[in-house]
Amino acid sequence: TLGRVALLGVAFGVVGGLFAWCLKWAKAIAQAHLENPVKRIAVMGVGLSCLFLLLWQGRYCGLGTNLISASFSGQTILPWDWALKFALTILTLAAGFQGGEVTPLFAIGSSLGVALAGLAGLPVPLVAALGYAAVFGAATNTLFAPILIGTEVFGYSYLPLFFVACVVAYLFNMDKSIYALQQIGWR
């Protein structure tokens, strides 16, 4: 089981690191093409509103609490839910809308966990919980916070699994962080 959790940690780490990298890249491109922040928010906001309505009638709007809830209640999680939430969150933040990075990362991680659970041969709620914590940790380049969040939210009996998944995700996040001013960890 720990070997499969470590492999999941690699996937969660890469997705979290990629989120941080894509966010930085998308912000730079948006600012280069639409220098005025008010125009950027207006233009991209209208485009995003159309996309949100076209893609499953708003399934990817907001913080993603609907995806988190669905991940743990046996409701339908589509295999691409995590990827669309990933992309649309990046576009929303690149437009200039502030706040709302953490909960979408939980949604991306938990829905990615649902998508990977069958491949890993592990219970869906467990892999969703590991993804919830580890993708957040990888995107923020933090180690102890996601371990503690995971165990606090999902139970201390899973501490060893959160430890493995989050340590591996931290090691595979490519030293990226969504927080531009964050100093790189103790590696």
QUIHURA-V228847 format. One line per field, one symbol per residue. ss: DSSP state (h for helix, s for strand, l for the rest). psi: psi as a letter, one per 30 degrees, with the letter a starting at -180 (. if undefined). burial: 1 if it has 9 or more other C-alpha atoms within 8 Angstrom, else 0. Layout:
ss=???
psi=???
burial=???
This chain:
ss=lhhhhhhhhhhhhhhhhhhhhhhhhhhhhhhhhlllhhhhhhhhhhhhhhhhhhlhhhllllllhhhhhhhhhlllllllhhhhhhhhhhhhhhhllllllhhhhhhhhhhhhhhhhhhhlllhhhhhhhhhhhhhhhhhlllhhhhhhhhhhhlhhhhhhhhhhhhhhhhllllllllllllllll
psi=eeeeeeeeeeeeeeeeeeeeeeeeeeeeeeeefiejeeeeeeeeeeeeeeeeeejhhgeglafgfeeeeeefgglkjkfgeeeeeeeeeeeeeeffkllheeeeeeeeeeeeeeefeeefhlkeeeeeeeeeeeeeeeffhleeeeeeeeeeefkffgeeeeeeeeeeeefggghlkfjegkkkag.
burial=0000110111111111111111110111011001101011100110010001101001010001101101110000100011011101111111110000001111111111111111000001101111111111111111100110111000100110111111111111101111000000000
